[in-house]
Amino acid sequence: MLSSRSHILLAACVWGVVIRVAYFVAARLELVDVMSIWGSLWAVAPLGATLLFGGARVSNRWLGLGLPLVTLLLTNLVIGLVMGNFEFYSFYRDQGLVVLGYLLMAALGATLPERASLERMAGTAVLAELVFFLVTNFGFWAVTDTYPHTMDGLLTSYLMGLPFLLRALVGMAFYATALFGAQVWAERPARIPATNVS
């Protein structure tokens, strides 16, 4: 039987599938421009927060890490099908470093104690997004020809990724608050009804 924490993780993964796939369906219908740096909404999807939460609060590591990563890979396949381009959306060349970035997020989540302070949780969430940003933008620079393979090219890769980082931080703030808040609410002590003693 799944714990309340596992149910929260599962619900977040389902929502992640819905929001990511819906965005690309809208792009296929030309309602949004998927290549627009300001139009991309996948940066505010809950995937990073689910891995942080899974690493921090789900005792079954296979579930805490595996479910969000399987969600990512399966959703990428669906997006590739929707967009008609598996190479770009499903099997991109820096996919291994994207997965590594997410695993590092989960590893940082695992460093959070059960009764972590709000400041510690916020700091870990920001650090997780920064690590993901550094790893994935390095990977994009290293395996594609979008930017020159020089220090200037690497710097440009990071500069061009800043809008995605800002949206990812907003997404992390919202979804991490929702997930950890849902856990606190689900595990709150049951209230014992008062009885009249005469």
N, C-alpha and C positions, 0 to 999 in steps of 0.2 A: 504494500500500500504506500502511495506517495505521501510524503510529508507536505505540510502547508508551504514550505519553502520550495519544494519541487513543483508544486502546483503554480506558484507565482512565477517560477522560471519558465514553465511550460506555457503559461498565458502570455508572457512577454515574448517568447519565441513565435507563438502564433500571430501575435500582433505585429511582430517584425516582418513576418512573411506577408501579411496583408498590406502593410504600409509600403514595403519595397516593391511588391508586384504591382500594386495599384498605381504607384508613381510611373512605372515603366509602361503600363497599359495606357496611361494618360499620354505618355511621350509617344507611343506608337500611334495614338489617335491624333497626334500633333496638337495636343492641348498644352503641353509644356515642352521646352527645349532641353533634352537630356544632356546636351553638350554645353549648355550655359553654366558658367561657374556660379551664377547666382540662382539658377533654377534648380540645381540638384538638391533633392531632399533626402537622399540616402544617408547623408552625414548626420541627420537627426533621427535616424532609425535607432531602435533600442539595442542593437547587437552588442555594442561595446559595454553598455551597462549590464546586459544579461551575463556577459562573461565575467565582469567584475563581481556581480552578485553571486554567480555560480561558484566562482573561486572562493569567495568570502563566506558564503552561508550554506551551500549545499554540500553535505558531508560525502555523498557519493560522487567522487571525482569524475567518474565516467559520465555521469549524468550532467554534472555541473559544467564540464568542459565540452563533452560530446554533443549534447543537445544543441547549444548555440552554434557550434561549428558545422554540424550536419544541417542545421537550418540555413546557415550561410551558403553552403555548397549546393543544397537542393534549390534554394531560392535563386542562386545564380544560374542554375540550369533552366529554371522556369523563365527567368528574365532573358536568357539567351534565346529561348524558344519564342517568346513574345516579340523580341526585337529582331529576330531572324539573323543573329550573329553570335554564334557560340564562342568563336575565337576571342572576340572583344569582351563579351559580358560573362562568359562561363569559364573559359580556360585561358585566362590572360597570363602573360609570361611571369609576372611578379606575384602570382597567386600564393606561392609558398611563403613569401615574405609577409603577405597580408595575414595568412594563417599564423605565422610566427608572431606578428604584432598582436593578434588577438590572444594567443597563448600567454604572451607576456602580460597582457591586461589581466587575465585570470590569475596568473602567478602573483601579481601585485595585490589582487583581491584576497588571495590566500594569506597575505601578511596582516590583514585586518583582524584584530582580536574581536571576540564576540561582543564585547561592550566598548567598542571604539568610540572615541569622542567624535562629535560632528566635524570638528576641525581636521581630525585625522582622516575621516572618511572623505571629506572634500579634497584634502590634499592628495590622497591616494587616487581619487577619481581624475583629478587634473593631471597628475603624473602619468596615469595610465594612458590618457589621450595624447599626451606629449610623446611618450615612448612609441605609441602606435604611429603618430605623425612622422617621427624621425625615421622609424624603420621602413614604413611603406613608401615615403617619398624618396628615401635612398634607393629602395628597390626599383621604383618607377624610373628613376634617373639611370640606374645601373643596367637595366635590361631592355630599355626602349631607346629609340633614337630621337625622342622628343626634344631633349636638351643635350648640348655637347657634353662629352665625357671629360669634363674639366671641373676644377673647383668652382669656376663661375657658373657652369651648367648646373652643378649640384645646388649652389646657392639659389639659382633661379628656380629650380624644382621646389625648393622649400618656400620661396617667396610666393610662387604661384599656388602653393597648397594652403597658404594662410587662411583664405576664406573658408575652405573646407574644415580647417582646424577650428575656426571660430564657431561654425555651425555644429561641429562634433562636440565641442565643449558645452554648447547650449543643450544639445541632445543628451549628453551625459548628465548634466545637472538635473534636467527634467526627469529622465528615466531612472537614474540612480535614486533620486529622491522618492519616486513612485515605488520602486522595487523594495528598497530598504524600509520605506514607510509602510508598505503593505505587509512586510514581514512583522514589523512591530505591532501593527494592528491585529494581524492574524494570531499572534502569540500573546496578546494582552491577557492578563489574568481574568478569569471568569468572575463576574460579580455575584456575590452571594446575597440573595434577597434578604432584607432585614426582616426580622420576626418581632412581633410585639410580645413583650414579656410583661405580664401584669402581676 
